[in-house]
Every structure is written in C-alpha cells, then in structure tokens.
C-alpha cells in the first residue's frame, strides 16, 4: 500500500488551500471532499469580502476555482466521506468504509456546521434571505428589516453588527430573558435600532424562491398563538457544531468539541496531525481566515516532515 505524505480531510477554503500549498511542495496530497464539497461557501450566494474579486463572486464558483487550482498542482481529490481514522501510530490510517488509506501526516479541515431549526422552509431560503453569518451577508441588507434568532452573546453581536446596515433588527428569543452576558444585553437594550420579540419561536420562513424571504410565522411560546412578521432576512445565531466526531478520544478538544491547536500554529495534540479552518476556529469563521490557516497547516506539515527525515 502506498503511504501518502499528506492526507487532507475537508474541502472548504482551509482544506483546498492546504492542498494547493502541499501540492506545490511536491507532497502529492490526497484530499477527501466529504459530503459537502466546498464547505459552507457552497450554500452562500454572493461572496463580496474575499480579496481579488472586486465585483463579488458566487460561493460555489469560488470554491470550484479553489478546487481547480489544487488539482492543477497535483492534488488527488476524492468525492468520498471519511468514516474512521486511527491516529494512535504512524503512518496514520484513514478509512472510507472498508477502503484503507495511510499517510505520514494528516490535515483536518472538516469545518463546523451552523445550527438551524430543521425547518424545510429555512433550508429552501438559505442564501436567499436566510443566513448564518452577519459578517458575510449583512452588507446585502442596507435599509432593510431583519430578524436575528437566538439569545446568547453571538446573537447579540450579530444584531449589533447588523444595525450598521439594516433599518431595524428584531431579536427573536424563545424565553423572556436573554442568556447573553450583562454587558452585551445592555448594548442591545441601548441600541434604538434593535427590538426584542420575547417568548417566540419560528414556525416557518415565508417568501418566494425567486425573490427571497418576505417574513416568518412566529409562535408565542406562552399562548401558542401564531402570527406573521414581515422581514427581508433571517439570521440564525444559535451556535455552531464543529465536525469533529471522527476524532473524539484521539485529539485534544475544548468543551465545545473544537480541536485545540498549539502556540499559534496548526499543530494538534498528536505529532504529525494538523488542523485548520472552522474546525479549530470558533472566533473568526471567515473564508479568508480559514484559507490562511490552511496555508499554515500545509507549511507546518511540510516542515514537520523535513525534521522527521
């Protein structure tokens, strides 16, 4: 069996940037795309904040460019989902079902998934008025009315950020008090553009597929009554889940399941295993920061291999 120099798990900006750099370093990377090739950007309509695209670019299009660049330099890309790994000894073992692959180093770039409510209507309008990233999409809501779903610090930060663009921001929270820290609550309460809808949950996102979201159906958690609230966009801020179940018990993670990296590098608790992108970054969660850490992981892996030889 051929032992690869590097296997990359994940095909978002982090994984594909790592592939570009390791391929150009003659490491012949093998990359597993997983069940969502291109990562979260494939459910983003227009990307306007990635440098080099002054007119903006569609999310799936930029990820296709990333992939083509990685392949051009010699990356082997497989549209397969890794089902098991063994990091207890080198070479590391990676399985896709019964297929076994081995590698001297491993770069984990499996990303994180935003929590949603599980409504059919919210899936239908992802990228068409439903968003999970105010920093990414807030600019598109200049002078419009939006809802933010959540009650923690992340929801407060999203709401405050959105007031830079939206004419009105309403926070929808299922209880009659927020979970957010006191200082974040005070900032929200003082902001004249922010309104809070207490004791309410979304039953359905309303709109037309060609034109986007026009409102939501809210249910009062106390009275059970429903009503329609008009809005131009809905931002979910109910947390992210890092895609790390494959590595539990094998790598050090924090209480939320994010992979811990050491000393400003991409090194994990296992020598020769590196991590990049949203799977280890719960703060920035941007395409460009993911790409940057993918570059770091590639350089870390290349230098680590040089020391081993």
N, C-alpha and C positions, 0 to 999 in steps of 0.2 A: 504493500500500500504506500502511495505517495504521501509524504508528510509535508504539508504546506508550510511556508514561512509565516503566513498570517491568514487567519480566517476572520472575517468581519460579519457580525450579526446585526442586521438593520440597514435600511436603505433610504433613510432620510438624509438631510444635509450633513449630519455628523458622519454617518456610515459611508456615504459616497465621497465625501471629502477625504476621509481616511483612505478610501480605495484609490483615489487619484494620486495621493502622495505616496502610498506604499507601492503602487504600480510603477510610478516614475523612479522609485528607488530600487527597481528590479526585484521586488519581493513577491511578485506574481500572486496578488491577493485573490482569495475566493470570498465572494460576498453572497450571503443569503438575504433575499429581499423580504421574506416574511409574507404575511397575508395582506399587508397594505404597502405595496411598493411605493416608495417616495415619501412615506410617513405622513404626518399631519398636513403637510402642504398640499397634498393631493385633494384635500377637502376644503382648500382655500381658493376662492375665486381669483382675486387680483392681489398680487404682491407688489407694493409700491415702495417698500423701505429696504429692499436688498440692493446694495450699491451696484452700479453698472447697468441698471435698467431704468433710465430716466422716464420712460413712458409707462413703466409698470410692466408686469408680465403675469400670466395666469400661473397659479400654483402648480398644476400638473405639468405645464410646459417647462418651467424652470427645473423641476425635478427630472424631466426627460433629458434636459441639457446636462445636468449633473451626471446622470447615468451614462449618456453617450460619451462624455469626457472620460469617465472612469474606464469604460470599455475600450476606448481608443488607445489608452496606455497599457492595456493588457489585463484588466480585471476580468475574472470569470464571474459572471453574475448568474445566480440560480434563483428562479422563482419558486422557492421552497421555504417551508416553515420549520425551523429547528425545534425538535421535540424534547431533546435531552442533552445535557453536557456533563462531562466529568473533568473537573479542574484539580483533582487530587494529585495528579502526576503529569509530567511532560513526556511526550507530546500530549497536549490536551485533546480530549475526544469530544466530537460533536456528532449528534445523530439527527437524521431526518427519517423518522420511522425506524426501519431496520438498516438504513444506509449509514455507514460509519465514515466519518472524516477525521483526520488528525492534523494538528498544527502546532508549531513551536510557540506561536503567540496567538492571542485572541483579543480582538477589539469588540467590545459590547456597545452597540449603539441602537438599542431596541426602543428607545424613546419612552414617552408617557402618554397615557390616554386621558383626555378630559372626561370628567363625569358628566353625564347627561341624565335626563329623567327617564329615558326609554320610550318616549312617545314617537309614534310613526311620523307625526307632523313635524317634529323637530328635526328628524333625520332628513325629511323632504326639503327643508329650508336651510340646511347647513350651507353656508356660503351665499345664501340668498336672503339674508336678514337674521339668521341665527348664527351666532359666533361664540367662540370660547376664548377669544383674545382681544381685549380692548386695545392694547398697544398695536396689534396688527391691523385692526379694522375700524378703529374709532374715527379715523380721518374721513371715512365714507359717509359719516352721519352728521355732516355740517348742517346746523339749523334744524335737525330732526329730533323726534321724541323716541327715546329708547328705554327699555327695561333691563335691569340687572337682577339676576336671580341668585340669591344667597344671603348669608347673614354674618359671614366671618370677615377677617381683615382683607382677604383677597377681593371679596365683593365690594368692600368699601373703597379699596384702592382703584378698582375698575370704575366704580361710579364717579369718583372724584376725577379720574383721568378723562372720562367721557364728557364731563362738563366743559372741557376745552373746546368741544365740537358741538355737542347736542344742545338743543334749546331747553330740553327738560329730560331729567333722568329719574326714573322711578325704581326704587329697590323693592323687589317682591320677596317677602320673608314669611315663612310658614308659622312663625310664632309671634308673640307680642313683645319680644325683646331680642336684641341682636347678640350674637356670640362674639362679635369683634371687640378688640381692646378698647378701653375707655377713650384713649386719645383719638383713635380712628372714628369712633362714634361721634365724638364732639366735632370733628372736622366735617362729618357728613351732616350733622344737625345744623351746623352754622352755614352750610352752603345753600344759597337761595335757589339754586337750580335743581336741588335734589329733594325728592318726595319719597316717603316710605309707605308702601302698602302692606299693612300688618295682617297676620293671620290669613295668608292667601297662598295658594299653590296653583301652578299652571296645569290646566286640564288639556289644553290643545293650543297649538300655534296656528293662527289663521292667516291666509293670504292666497296668492296665485303663483303658481310655479314660474310663470314667465316674468312677473313683475316683482315678486318677493312678498315679504311679510307685511301684513296690514294691521295685525293686532293679536291678542291672545284671549282665550277663555280662562278666567280665574275662578277658582272655587274657594269660598270662605271656609276656613277650617273650623270655625265656631258654629256657623249657621248652616253650612253645606250649600248655601245659595251660590249660583254661578252668574257671572256677568262678563261681557266682552269689554276689553280695554284696548283702545286704538294705540298703535305704536308703529314705528318704522323699523325697529330692530330689537332683538332679544339677545342679551349677553349672559351666558351661563358662567357663574363663578362659584361652583360647588365642588371645586377640588380636582386634582389630577391623580391618577394612579400610575406609578412607574411600572413598566413592563419587565419585571424582574423575577417572576415566579420560577423561571428556569434556573436561577442562580441562588435561590434560598438555601441557606445552610452551607454554601460553598464560598460566598463572598461576604465581607462586612457590609452591612446596610444600616441606615438610620431607622428610626421608629416608624417612618412612613414607607419604608421599602426602597428608598433611593440608594444607589450604590455609592459608597464613600470612597472618594479619591484623595490621595495624599499630597500634602505640601504643594498645592498649586499646580500639580501635574495631573495626568490621567491614570496614574498607577493605582491599582486596587490593592486589596489585602493579599492577593495571590501574585507572586512574581511571574511576570510574563503576560498577565491579563490586564488590559487597559479598558477604560470606559469613557465614553464621550456623548455629549448631547443631553437631551432632556431626561435620560435615564439616571443621570447623576446631577442634573442642574434643575432645581425647583425654583430658582430665583428669576433668571432672565428669560428662559424658554423662547428664544428667538431663533429664526433660521440662521442668522449670521453668527450668533454665539455658538450654536450647535456646529456649524461648519468650522469655526475657529477651533473648537475643542476636538473636532475630528482630525484637523491638521496636527494638533498637539499629540493626539493618540498615535498617529502614524509616525511622527518623529520619535516619540517615546519608545514605540515598539522597535523601530529601526535601530535606535541607539542601544536598547537593551540587548537585541540580538548580536550586535557588534561586540559587546562586552562578553557575551557567552562563548564566542568563538575563540 
